Amino acid sequence: MEEHKSLVILACVASYLVMCLSVGLWALRRTSSTHDFFMAGRHLGVLVASVALFSSTMSGWGFVGGPGLVYQMGTSSFWMLIATSIGTMITFYLLGKRLRMLAELRDPISLPEAVTARYNSRSTGLLTAIAILLGVMGYLATQILAMATVLQSVLEDVSWIGPVPIEICVGISGAVLVFYCVTGGIIASVYTDLVQGIIMVFAAILVLVTAVGVVENGMTGMSETILADDPEAMGPWGTLGMVGCLSWYLLLALGMCGQPHVITKLMMTRRIQDARYMLPISVFGYALSACLWIAIGLCMRAVVLQGLHPQLENADDAAAEFLQVYAHPLLAGVVVAGLLAAIMSTADSFLNIGAAAIIHDIPRAVRGRSLKNELLWARVATVSIAVVAGGFSLYSGNLVALLGAFGWSTFAAAIVPTVAIGFNWKRATALACNLAILTGLVLNFTLELFKITLPYRFHGGALSILASLAVFYVVSLVSPRPEIDSDIEAVIDL
């Protein structure tokens, strides 16, 4: 890469990191309690909450892995984008008002505390917190490694810096992340998410315009080129096939309701009715961000097939190759900053809900009371989780892949029945929730540990959701009808 291009990208990345530090210092003055640290005092406006929600959904996997999936599987990847958008609508329909009303009535500072209030069961809250912590550690480890890898790539392209060990890059990126999360908690997180979301949207639109100009006849030319080489890749199911696409649809559309870093933000708004305004902003923002996902993948596959670009050794290199060869230096810098923004917007949410699980939810479930000086311990836990996750990302080999596989699937299998269904169905019982959570955890772990491949490319995470839902429904129906507090019953009746 040309030296001037590398310097422009470095300047954009440095400016973004300085912005994160500045937001952390600003949010420090607004964080005086654990309620502020974990729930932003429930004072978020519609725009901030909406952008924070979709920013947490579009992680580094979407900015890096997304174009690679389009390059490799064609239209199969489109199902993931459609499913996630529909999943956001399902989430707002099932939980938008109910979680915010519960927050108004019981004032929880975390999702497991809300679950404990719904089922009047400390064991259900404990298992929810454990499932969240397991998913967080895997996701966070991969996000920290992704941040470090991006930073390492940016630094090594600058001649007077040269190659930098990955350990140093983990330390730098992790330190910035931890700083604004420790100082400002979720307040710093959501306001950096606001900037991160804006960067993602503008970067995606500019990439779409650039990609259309690279290939003759734009999107039509890309589609025709790919169709001539592999008709299946541009068919309705892509190369993944019908069953595989539908399993991804189930996992992402229904699984969105079980992502704690997303649904927790539904409890942070000023007013209950804000959910109706947040939904279109969140879906529209995500759809615009997804332009980058689609444009780069189609463009790179088309130029490779046309002989204008060498074959990619790794599909995940699609985004990096596009930026290096076809993007203007300033655009490349904005997109790289957007990539870091996508990663950090998810990582900071994981740090926050992970710290809440350790210092608030698990102690209350086990001891029946909170720790003293919770705000101090929240900051200590945030640093500790980041250090452990950073160590996993560097030194645990397959363990990160194993924990990362829990990620979305673990959250979905454990939380969709417990929260998305349980907050809408009075018949749900604490025992059913406990067994459903354990079923989801065990099945996810087994499928990944033994590398079990399901027929017709059916995704293991979709199987885990189906299994946990089946256990949840059957056990609830055969168990005695539970007694529900009157205020919880009112929430379910919304």
C-alpha positions as CSV (number, residue, x, y, z in Angstrom):
1,M,0.0,0.0,0.0
2,E,1.2,3.5,-0.8
3,E,2.8,5.4,2.1
4,H,0.4,8.3,1.9
5,K,-2.6,6.0,2.0
6,S,-1.2,4.2,5.0
7,L,-0.7,7.6,6.8
8,V,-4.3,8.7,6.1
9,I,-5.7,5.4,7.5
10,L,-3.5,5.7,10.5
11,A,-4.7,9.3,11.1
12,C,-8.3,8.2,10.9
13,V,-7.8,5.3,13.3
14,A,-5.9,7.6,15.8
15,S,-8.6,10.2,15.6
16,Y,-11.2,7.6,16.4
17,L,-9.3,6.2,19.3
18,V,-8.8,9.7,20.8
19,M,-12.6,10.3,20.4
20,C,-13.2,7.1,22.5
21,L,-10.9,8.3,25.2
22,S,-12.6,11.7,25.2
23,V,-16.1,10.2,25.5
24,G,-14.9,8.1,28.5
25,L,-13.7,11.2,30.3
26,W,-16.9,13.1,29.6
27,A,-19.1,10.1,30.7
28,L,-17.1,9.8,34.0
29,R,-18.8,12.9,35.4
30,R,-22.2,11.4,34.6
31,T,-21.6,8.0,36.3
32,S,-22.1,8.1,40.0
33,S,-23.9,4.8,40.7
34,T,-24.2,1.2,39.4
35,H,-27.6,2.3,38.0
36,D,-25.7,4.8,35.8
37,F,-22.9,2.4,35.1
38,F,-25.2,-0.5,33.8
39,M,-28.4,1.3,32.8
40,A,-27.4,4.9,31.9
41,G,-29.8,6.1,34.5
42,R,-32.6,5.2,32.0
43,H,-32.1,8.6,30.4
44,L,-31.2,7.7,26.8
45,G,-33.0,9.6,24.0
46,V,-34.5,7.8,21.1
47,L,-31.7,8.5,18.6
48,V,-28.9,7.5,21.0
49,A,-30.6,4.3,22.0
50,S,-31.6,3.4,18.5
51,V,-28.1,3.8,17.0
52,A,-26.5,2.0,20.0
53,L,-28.8,-0.9,19.4
54,F,-28.0,-1.4,15.7
55,S,-24.3,-0.7,16.3
56,S,-24.2,-3.5,18.8
57,T,-25.7,-5.8,16.2
58,M,-23.4,-5.0,13.3
59,S,-20.1,-6.2,14.9
60,G,-16.7,-6.8,13.3
61,W,-18.1,-10.1,12.0
62,G,-20.4,-8.1,9.8
63,F,-17.8,-5.7,8.5
64,V,-15.1,-8.3,7.9
65,G,-16.9,-11.7,7.8
66,G,-19.9,-10.4,5.9
67,P,-18.1,-9.5,2.6
68,G,-16.3,-12.8,2.8
69,L,-19.6,-14.7,3.1
70,V,-21.0,-12.9,0.0
71,Y,-17.8,-13.6,-1.9
72,Q,-17.9,-17.3,-0.9
73,M,-21.6,-18.1,-0.8
74,G,-23.3,-15.5,-2.9
75,T,-26.9,-14.8,-2.1
76,S,-26.9,-17.2,0.9
77,S,-25.5,-14.4,2.9
78,F,-28.4,-12.1,2.1
79,W,-30.6,-14.3,4.2
80,M,-28.6,-13.4,7.2
81,L,-29.1,-9.7,6.6
82,I,-32.9,-10.2,6.0
83,A,-33.2,-12.4,9.1
84,T,-31.4,-9.9,11.4
85,S,-33.6,-7.0,10.2
86,I,-36.7,-9.1,10.8
87,G,-35.3,-10.3,14.1
88,T,-35.1,-6.6,15.2
89,M,-38.8,-6.2,14.4
90,I,-39.7,-9.4,16.3
91,T,-37.6,-8.2,19.3
92,F,-39.4,-4.9,19.5
93,Y,-42.8,-6.6,19.1
94,L,-42.1,-9.1,21.9
95,L,-40.0,-7.1,24.3
96,G,-39.9,-3.4,23.4
97,K,-42.7,-2.2,25.8
98,R,-42.5,-5.2,28.2
99,L,-38.9,-4.8,29.2
100,R,-39.2,-1.1,29.6
101,M,-42.3,-1.4,31.7
102,L,-40.6,-4.0,33.9
103,A,-37.7,-1.6,34.3
104,E,-40.2,1.0,35.4
105,L,-41.8,-1.3,38.0
106,R,-38.9,-3.2,39.4
107,D,-35.9,-1.0,38.5
108,P,-33.5,-3.9,37.5
109,I,-29.9,-3.0,36.5
110,S,-29.4,-6.1,34.4
111,L,-31.2,-8.7,32.3
112,P,-30.8,-11.5,34.8
113,E,-32.3,-9.3,37.5
114,A,-35.3,-8.7,35.3
115,V,-35.5,-12.5,34.8
116,T,-35.4,-13.1,38.5
117,A,-38.3,-10.6,39.0
118,R,-40.3,-12.3,36.2
119,Y,-40.1,-15.8,37.6
120,N,-39.5,-15.0,41.3
121,S,-36.6,-17.4,41.1
122,R,-32.9,-16.7,42.0
123,S,-31.8,-20.0,40.3
124,T,-33.2,-18.8,37.0
125,G,-31.5,-15.5,37.3
126,L,-28.2,-17.3,38.2
127,L,-28.4,-19.6,35.2
128,T,-29.2,-16.6,32.9
129,A,-26.2,-14.8,34.3
130,I,-23.9,-17.8,33.8
131,A,-25.1,-18.3,30.2
132,I,-24.5,-14.6,29.5
133,L,-21.0,-14.8,31.0
134,L,-20.1,-17.8,28.9
135,G,-21.2,-16.2,25.7
136,V,-19.6,-12.9,26.6
137,M,-16.1,-14.4,27.2
138,G,-16.1,-16.1,23.8
139,Y,-17.5,-13.2,21.9
140,L,-15.3,-10.7,23.7
141,A,-12.1,-12.7,23.1
142,T,-12.7,-12.8,19.4
143,Q,-13.6,-9.1,19.3
144,I,-10.4,-8.1,21.1
145,L,-8.3,-10.2,18.8
146,A,-10.1,-8.7,15.8
147,M,-9.4,-5.1,17.1
148,A,-5.7,-6.1,17.5
149,T,-5.5,-7.6,14.1
150,V,-6.9,-4.5,12.4
151,L,-4.6,-2.2,14.4
152,Q,-1.6,-4.4,13.6
153,S,-2.4,-4.3,9.8
154,V,-2.7,-0.5,10.0
155,L,0.6,0.0,11.8
156,E,2.7,-2.4,9.7
157,D,1.7,-0.6,6.5
158,V,3.5,2.5,7.8
159,S,7.2,2.3,6.9
160,W,8.5,4.1,9.9
161,I,6.6,1.9,12.3
162,G,6.9,-1.5,10.8
163,P,5.7,-4.8,12.1
164,V,4.2,-4.7,15.6
165,P,3.7,-7.8,17.8
166,I,0.1,-8.8,18.1
167,E,0.5,-8.7,22.0
168,I,1.2,-5.0,21.8
169,C,-1.7,-4.4,19.5
170,V,-4.0,-6.3,21.9
171,G,-2.7,-4.1,24.8
172,I,-3.3,-0.8,22.9
173,S,-6.7,-1.6,21.6
174,G,-7.8,-3.3,24.8
175,A,-6.6,-0.3,26.9
176,V,-8.7,2.1,24.9
177,L,-11.7,-0.1,25.1
178,V,-11.3,-0.7,28.9
179,F,-10.6,3.0,29.6
180,Y,-13.9,4.4,28.3
181,C,-15.9,1.4,29.6
182,V,-14.4,1.7,33.1
183,T,-14.7,5.5,33.3
184,G,-18.2,5.9,31.9
185,G,-19.8,2.4,31.9
186,I,-22.7,2.0,29.6
187,I,-23.1,5.8,29.3
188,A,-19.7,6.0,27.5
189,S,-20.6,2.9,25.6
190,V,-23.9,4.1,24.1
191,Y,-22.5,7.6,23.2
192,T,-19.5,6.1,21.5
193,D,-22.0,3.7,19.8
194,L,-23.7,6.8,18.5
195,V,-20.6,8.0,16.8
196,Q,-19.7,4.5,15.8
197,G,-23.1,4.0,14.2
198,I,-22.8,7.2,12.2
199,I,-19.3,6.2,11.0
200,M,-20.6,2.7,9.9
201,V,-23.5,4.2,7.9
202,F,-21.5,6.7,6.0
203,A,-18.7,4.2,5.4
204,A,-21.2,1.7,4.0
205,I,-22.8,4.2,1.7
206,L,-19.5,5.4,0.4
207,V,-18.3,1.9,-0.2
208,L,-21.5,1.1,-2.1
209,V,-20.9,4.1,-4.4
210,T,-17.2,3.1,-4.9
211,A,-18.0,-0.6,-5.6
212,V,-20.6,0.3,-8.2
213,G,-18.0,2.4,-10.0
214,V,-15.4,-0.4,-10.0
215,V,-17.4,-2.9,-12.2
216,E,-18.9,-1.9,-15.5
217,N,-22.7,-1.6,-15.3
218,G,-22.5,-1.5,-11.5
219,M,-24.6,-4.0,-9.6
220,T,-26.1,-5.4,-12.8
221,G,-22.6,-6.1,-14.2
222,M,-21.6,-7.8,-10.9
223,S,-24.7,-10.0,-10.9
224,E,-24.3,-11.0,-14.5
225,T,-20.6,-11.9,-14.1
226,I,-21.3,-14.1,-11.0
227,L,-24.4,-15.7,-12.6
228,A,-22.4,-16.7,-15.7
229,D,-19.8,-18.4,-13.5
230,D,-22.0,-20.0,-10.9
231,P,-25.8,-19.7,-11.3
232,E,-26.4,-21.2,-7.9
233,A,-24.5,-18.4,-6.2
234,M,-27.0,-15.9,-7.5
235,G,-30.0,-18.1,-7.0
236,P,-32.6,-17.6,-4.2
237,W,-30.7,-19.9,-1.7
238,G,-27.1,-19.3,-2.9
239,T,-24.5,-22.1,-2.4
240,L,-25.7,-22.9,1.1
241,G,-28.9,-24.4,0.0
242,M,-32.5,-24.0,1.2
243,V,-32.2,-25.9,4.5
244,G,-29.0,-24.1,5.4
245,C,-30.5,-20.7,4.6
246,L,-33.7,-21.4,6.5
247,S,-31.7,-22.6,9.6
248,W,-29.7,-19.3,9.5
249,Y,-33.0,-17.5,9.2
250,L,-34.4,-19.2,12.3
251,L,-31.1,-18.6,14.2
252,L,-30.9,-14.9,13.4
253,A,-34.5,-13.8,13.2
254,L,-35.7,-15.5,16.4
255,G,-32.2,-15.5,18.0
256,M,-32.1,-11.7,18.0
257,C,-34.6,-11.7,20.9
258,G,-32.0,-13.5,23.0
259,Q,-29.0,-11.2,22.5
260,P,-28.5,-9.5,25.9
261,H,-26.2,-6.7,24.6
262,V,-29.1,-5.7,22.4
263,I,-32.2,-6.2,24.4
264,T,-30.7,-4.7,27.6
265,K,-30.8,-1.3,25.8
266,L,-34.6,-1.5,25.6
267,M,-34.6,-0.9,29.3
268,M,-32.5,2.3,29.1
269,T,-34.8,4.8,27.4
270,R,-36.6,7.7,29.0
271,R,-40.1,6.6,28.2
272,I,-42.0,3.4,27.5
273,Q,-43.4,4.6,24.2
274,D,-39.9,5.4,22.8
275,A,-39.8,1.8,21.4
276,R,-42.1,2.7,18.5
277,Y,-39.7,5.3,17.3
278,M,-36.6,3.3,17.9
279,L,-37.6,0.4,15.7
280,P,-37.5,2.2,12.3
281,I,-34.3,4.0,13.1
282,S,-32.6,0.8,14.2
283,V,-33.7,-1.2,11.2
284,F,-32.9,1.6,8.7
285,G,-29.5,2.1,10.2
286,Y,-28.7,-1.6,10.1
287,A,-29.9,-1.9,6.5
288,L,-27.7,1.0,5.4
289,S,-24.7,-0.5,7.2
290,A,-25.3,-3.8,5.4
291,C,-24.6,-2.1,2.1
292,L,-20.9,-2.5,2.9
293,W,-21.4,-6.2,3.5
294,I,-23.1,-6.8,0.1
295,A,-21.2,-4.3,-2.1
296,I,-17.7,-5.5,-1.2
297,G,-18.5,-9.2,-1.5
298,L,-20.1,-8.9,-4.9
299,C,-17.6,-6.4,-6.2
300,M,-14.5,-8.6,-5.3
301,R,-16.0,-11.8,-6.7
302,A,-16.9,-10.0,-9.9
303,V,-13.4,-8.5,-10.4
304,V,-11.8,-11.8,-9.7
305,L,-14.0,-13.6,-12.2
306,Q,-13.3,-10.9,-14.8
307,G,-9.5,-11.3,-14.3
308,L,-9.1,-7.8,-13.0
309,H,-7.9,-9.0,-9.6
310,P,-6.0,-12.1,-8.4
311,Q,-7.9,-14.9,-6.7
312,L,-8.3,-14.4,-3.0
313,E,-6.5,-16.9,-0.8
314,N,-9.0,-16.3,2.0
315,A,-12.6,-15.1,1.5
316,D,-12.2,-12.9,4.7
317,D,-9.6,-10.9,2.8
318,A,-12.3,-9.4,0.6
319,A,-12.7,-6.2,2.6
320,A,-9.0,-5.6,3.0
321,E,-8.2,-6.2,-0.7
322,F,-11.0,-3.8,-1.7
323,L,-9.8,-1.0,0.5
324,Q,-6.2,-1.4,-0.6
325,V,-6.8,-1.5,-4.3
326,Y,-10.0,0.3,-5.1
327,A,-10.9,2.7,-2.3
328,H,-9.7,6.4,-2.0
329,P,-7.3,6.8,0.9
330,L,-9.8,8.8,2.9
331,L,-12.5,6.3,2.3
332,A,-10.2,3.5,3.3
333,G,-9.4,5.4,6.5
334,V,-13.1,6.0,7.3
335,V,-14.0,2.3,6.6
336,V,-11.1,1.0,8.8
337,A,-12.3,3.4,11.5
338,G,-15.8,2.0,10.9
339,L,-14.5,-1.5,11.3
340,L,-13.0,-0.6,14.6
341,A,-16.2,1.1,15.5
342,A,-18.2,-2.0,14.7
343,I,-16.0,-4.2,16.8
344,M,-15.8,-1.9,19.7
345,S,-19.6,-1.2,19.8
346,T,-20.1,-4.9,20.4
347,A,-17.2,-5.4,22.7
348,D,-18.1,-2.6,25.1
349,S,-21.6,-3.9,25.4
350,F,-20.2,-7.4,26.3
351,L,-17.9,-5.9,28.9
352,N,-20.8,-4.1,30.6
353,I,-23.2,-7.1,30.7
354,G,-20.3,-9.4,31.7
355,A,-19.4,-7.1,34.6
356,A,-23.0,-6.9,35.7
357,A,-23.2,-10.7,35.8
358,I,-20.1,-11.1,38.0
359,I,-20.6,-8.3,40.5
360,H,-24.4,-8.0,40.7
361,D,-26.3,-11.0,39.3
362,I,-24.3,-13.9,40.6
363,P,-23.8,-12.5,44.1
364,R,-27.5,-11.7,44.5
365,A,-28.5,-15.1,43.2
366,V,-26.0,-16.9,45.6
367,R,-26.0,-14.6,48.6
368,G,-29.3,-12.9,48.3
369,R,-27.7,-9.5,48.4
370,S,-25.4,-7.2,46.4
371,L,-21.8,-6.5,47.0
372,K,-20.8,-3.4,48.9
373,N,-19.3,-0.6,46.8
374,E,-20.8,-2.1,43.6
375,L,-19.6,0.7,41.4
376,L,-16.0,0.1,42.4
377,W,-16.3,-3.6,41.9
378,A,-18.0,-3.0,38.6
379,R,-14.9,-1.2,37.3
380,V,-12.6,-3.8,38.7
381,A,-14.7,-6.6,37.0
382,T,-14.6,-4.7,33.7
383,V,-10.8,-4.6,33.7
384,S,-10.6,-8.2,34.9
385,I,-12.9,-9.5,32.1
386,A,-11.0,-7.6,29.5
387,V,-7.6,-9.0,30.7
388,V,-8.9,-12.6,30.8
389,A,-10.6,-12.3,27.4
390,G,-7.4,-10.7,26.0
391,G,-5.4,-13.7,27.3
392,F,-7.8,-16.1,25.8
393,S,-7.6,-14.4,22.5
394,L,-3.8,-14.8,22.4
395,Y,-2.9,-18.0,24.3
396,S,-5.8,-20.4,24.4
397,G,-5.8,-21.7,20.8
398,N,-9.0,-23.6,20.1
399,L,-10.6,-22.5,23.3
400,V,-11.5,-19.1,21.8
401,A,-13.1,-20.8,18.9
402,L,-15.0,-23.1,21.3
403,L,-16.2,-20.2,23.5
404,G,-16.9,-18.1,20.4
405,A,-19.2,-20.8,19.1
406,F,-21.4,-20.2,22.2
407,G,-21.8,-16.5,21.2
408,W,-25.0,-15.8,19.3
409,S,-26.3,-19.4,19.6
410,T,-25.7,-19.7,23.3
411,F,-27.4,-16.4,24.0
412,A,-30.3,-17.3,21.7
413,A,-30.9,-20.9,23.1
414,A,-30.7,-19.7,26.7
415,I,-32.5,-16.3,26.6
416,V,-35.1,-16.6,23.8
417,P,-37.3,-19.1,25.7
418,T,-36.7,-17.4,29.1
419,V,-37.2,-13.8,28.1
420,A,-38.8,-13.5,24.6
421,I,-41.4,-16.2,25.2
422,G,-41.5,-16.1,29.0
423,F,-42.3,-12.4,29.1
424,N,-45.3,-13.0,26.8
425,W,-46.6,-16.3,28.3
426,K,-48.0,-16.6,31.8
427,R,-47.7,-20.4,31.8
428,A,-43.9,-20.3,31.7
429,T,-42.3,-21.7,34.8
430,A,-38.9,-21.2,36.4
431,L,-38.1,-25.0,36.2
432,A,-38.8,-24.9,32.4
433,C,-36.4,-21.9,32.0
434,N,-33.7,-23.6,34.0
435,L,-33.9,-26.8,32.0
436,A,-34.1,-24.9,28.7
437,I,-31.0,-22.9,29.5
438,L,-29.1,-26.1,30.5
439,T,-30.3,-27.8,27.3
440,G,-29.1,-24.9,25.1
441,L,-25.6,-24.8,26.8
442,V,-25.0,-28.5,26.7
443,L,-26.1,-28.9,23.1
444,N,-24.1,-26.0,21.9
445,F,-21.0,-27.2,23.7
446,T,-21.4,-30.8,22.4
447,L,-21.9,-29.8,18.8
448,E,-18.8,-27.6,18.9
449,L,-16.6,-29.8,21.0
450,F,-17.1,-32.9,18.8
451,K,-17.3,-30.9,15.6
452,I,-20.7,-32.4,14.7
453,T,-22.0,-31.4,11.3
454,L,-25.7,-31.6,10.7
455,P,-27.3,-32.9,7.5
456,Y,-28.1,-30.4,4.7
457,R,-25.9,-27.7,6.4
458,F,-28.5,-27.2,9.1
459,H,-26.9,-24.8,11.6
460,G,-26.2,-26.2,15.0
461,G,-27.3,-23.0,16.7
462,A,-30.8,-23.3,15.1
463,L,-31.0,-26.9,16.5
464,S,-30.1,-25.6,19.9
465,I,-32.9,-23.0,19.8
466,L,-35.4,-25.6,18.7
467,A,-34.3,-28.0,21.5
468,S,-34.4,-25.4,24.2
469,L,-37.8,-24.1,23.1
470,A,-39.2,-27.7,23.0
471,V,-38.0,-28.3,26.6
472,F,-39.3,-24.9,27.7
473,Y,-42.8,-25.5,26.3
474,V,-43.1,-29.2,27.4
475,V,-41.9,-28.6,31.0
476,S,-44.1,-25.5,31.4
477,L,-47.2,-27.4,30.3
478,V,-46.7,-30.4,32.5
479,S,-45.7,-28.3,35.6
480,P,-48.2,-26.7,38.0
481,R,-49.4,-23.3,36.9
482,P,-47.1,-20.7,38.4
483,E,-48.2,-17.8,40.7
484,I,-47.3,-14.5,39.1
485,D,-47.1,-11.2,40.9
486,S,-49.7,-8.7,39.9
487,D,-47.3,-6.1,38.4
488,I,-45.5,-8.9,36.4
489,E,-48.9,-10.1,35.1
490,A,-49.7,-6.6,34.0
491,V,-46.4,-6.5,32.0
492,I,-47.2,-9.7,30.3
493,D,-50.7,-8.5,29.4
494,L,-49.3,-5.4,27.6
